[in-house]
């Protein structure tokens, strides 16, 4: 599956304590994949990486005879709550299901967000659950934070900032409101000599019928960048200013 390929209509089903939501092509293979990730019994050939609060697993998946690689991300809490309840959530609709549907809708509205493959929840009792999300792996990509640490040339830096601004503007023109956009949930991919940017980790994103202004999102990105890069070695005031100017231009021009 290519990032630009539109997934088929999703299907939803349950198996004992497990609930699943997936594109039709992934329905057969998704349960076994998620169960392996949940149990920690991943083959050595799978790529396990540290990511934010925990880890992600990049693994192969068969979609009706067509092999792809997907990212499986477990949901983990942040803040003070993390010290007491690390991986358990409460609610009738699992957050992974909400994010799966959000990704589908954003892509339908023309936003360059990663392609959802499936979501899963394990019900521990009542409405308490653990959750996982599977999305298409963007080959050759790195987070914006990882890419900046390579200290790219100024011309490359400006092109990547422009691509990032374009996708943030797309997101807000489509009615998105992001509670935690930061340098680690924007992916950068070079394709045909040109940079592309993709939005990932859209947990708790709200979608509205009308366009939203990007000001609050950019302020949150700036605050998170100053925490990640306290020395200002990789993300400067100039970078932030260039990004904000480009976002405003793309958002206004449409």
N, C-alpha and C positions, 0 to 999 in steps of 0.2 A: 504494500500500500504506500503510495507516495503522499507526502503531506498535502498536496493539492487535490487528491482524489476524495470525492465525497463518499462518506460511509453510507451503507444501506440503512433502511428503517430499523430501529432497535427492537429487541425482544427482551422480555422480562420473565423470570421464572425463579422457583425456589427448589432447593434440595436439602431437606432436613432443616438445620439451623442456618443454612446459607441462603442468601438471596443474590441474584445476579441480574445485570442489565448489560446488554452488549449489542453491537451491530450483528446482523444475522450471520455473517461469515465467521464470526468469532465464537458463536454460541457453543459449539461442540468442544473447542479446545480451551476456552477460558477457565472453567472451573478447576481443572487439574493444575493449570499454571498458577492460579492464585493460591490454591491450597499448598503448593510447594513453597511459594514465597512465604506464606503465613507460618509454615512449619519450620522454616529455616533450612530445609533440606535441598538447597539449590545445587545443581551440578557445577563443577569447577569451571565449565565452559561458559556459564552465565556470568555476566559482568555486574558485580555488586559495587556500588559507589556510595560514598558519603554524600549526603545532600541535605542541607538545612538542618532540621531537627533530628533526622535519622538517616535513612538510606533509600536508594532506589535500586531496582534490579532490571537490567536490560537482558531480555531473553528472546529466543526464537518462538514464533507462534505460527501454526498452520491455519490459514484461512481458506478452507475448502480446496486444499491442494496447492495453495500459493503461500510460500514461506515469507514471513516478514520478521522484523525485530520490533519489540514493544518495550515500553518502560512501565514497570509496575511500581506504584508508589503507595506505601502504607500511610494512613493518616495518623499524625502525631500532634499532640497538644503543645502549645507554647506557653510562655509566661509562668506565673506562680502555680497555676493549675497543673502544669506538667509535673511538678514535684510530687503530686498526690495521685493523679490519674493520667497516665501517659498516653494510652492508646484507646481508651473507652469513651464513647460518645453516647448521647441519649437523643432520641427523636423517632418519629414515625417514618420520616424520609431520610435515608442515609445521606450524609454529605457527599459521598463519592457519587451517588446517583444524581444529586443536584448538580455537581460539577460536570458530570458526563453530559447531562441535558444542556447545561450552559454552553459547553464547548460546541455541541451540535448547533445550537441556535446562533452563537457568534459566527460560526463558519457560514451558516445560512445567510447571515447579514453581511457577509463579505469581509470578516475580520481574519487576519492571518494568525489563527490560534492552532495549536497542535491538534491532530485528528484523534478523537476518542475511539477506543476500541472496546472497552468494557469497564464495568464497575462491579464491586462485590461488597457484601456485608455479612458478617457472622454475628448472629443474635445471641448474646450471652444470657439473656433473660429479660422479660418485659420489653421495654424499648431501648435497652442498652446494647450497643453493638461496637464492633471494630470494622474498619473500612479500608478498601483498596481501590485504586484507579489504574487502569491500563490505557496508555495512549501510544500512538505511533512514535517510534524513535526517529528523530530528525538526524539522519546520518551526517557525520562530520561537524556536528554542532558543538558549541560550548556556551555556557551561560555568559552573559555580558560581563559579569564580574571576573570569571576565569579569563575571558578574552582580554580584558583591560590589563590584567596582571602580566601579560606577555609584552607590555609596553609597545604597542603598535606605532607605526609612523603616523604623523599628524594627518596626512591625507586619508589614510585608512580609517583613522579614528573619526574624522568628520563624516565619512561615508557611512560608517556604522551608526553614528549618532543620528544621521538623517533617516536611516532605515528604522531605527528604534522609534524615532519621532513619528514616522509614518504609521507604524502599527498602533502606537498609543492613541494617535488621532483617530484612526479607524475604529478602535475600541470605543472611544467616547462618542463618536458620531453614531455608532450603532446602539447607543444607550447604556453603555457599560459604566459601572462604578466599582472600582477595585479597592478593597480595604487594606491591601498590603503589597502594592507593587514595589519591587526592589530590583537591584542589579542581579539577583540570583534567579528571578523568574522571568527573565527575558533571554531567549536563546538567540545566538548569532550563528548564521550559517553562510559560508561563501559558496556561491553557485554561479558557474560561468563567469568568474571574475568579479561578481557583484555581491554585496552583502544582502542577506535577508534577515529579518527579525521575526521571532515567533513568541507569542505569549504562552506561558505555562503556569501551572499552579494557580488555578482560578477558583480555589475554595472560597466560598462566601461572597463571590461576586454577585452583584445585583444587576439585573437587566431591566431597563425602562423602555417605554414605547418611544420616547423622544430622546434627542441627543443630550448628553451631559457635558459639562465643562471640565477640562482636564486639570484645573488648578490644584485641587486637593490631592489628586493622584501624584502630581509632580512634587508637591510639598512632602508627601510621604516618601517618595523615592529619594529625595534629598536627605531627609532625616535618616533613612536606613543606610544611605551611602556614607554619611559621616560616621555612623557606628561601625560599618565594615572597614572603612578606610580612615581611621582616626588621624593618620599622618598626612592625609590628602596627597598621597603618592600617586594614586591611580585615578581618582575622580576629583576634579578641581572645580572651583567656582565657575571657571570658564566653560568647562564641560556642561555643567548644569545650565548655564545661561544659553549656550548654543542649543541644547536639547529643548529647553522651554520655548525659545524663539521658533525652532523648527516645528514643534508640536502645535504651537499657536497658528503658524502659517498653514500647516496641513489641515488643522481642524477648521479654520476659517474658509479655506478654499474648497474643502470638500472633495 
